[in-house]
Amino acid sequence: MDLSMSIASLATAISHAQIKQDAGLALTKKVMDTQRVQAAGLMELLEASPSFGHSLDIKV
């Protein structure tokens, strides 16, 4: 019975590890999607600015 308990404990531990890994991967994908949307919004703002990249303001 000791061996079967060890196998059951190992199976449970592996299952928990897989669930944690899946959750971490899902979170990473969500963060990447959010960053992609934010980057697209920033690019729209930069492209909408008529003077972006055409002049440099310097105070000495």
Protein Blocks (a to p, Z undefined) as FASTA:
>chain_A
ZZmmmmmmmmmmmmmmmmmmmmmmmmmmmmmmmmmmmmmmmmmmmmmpmkgokaccddZZ
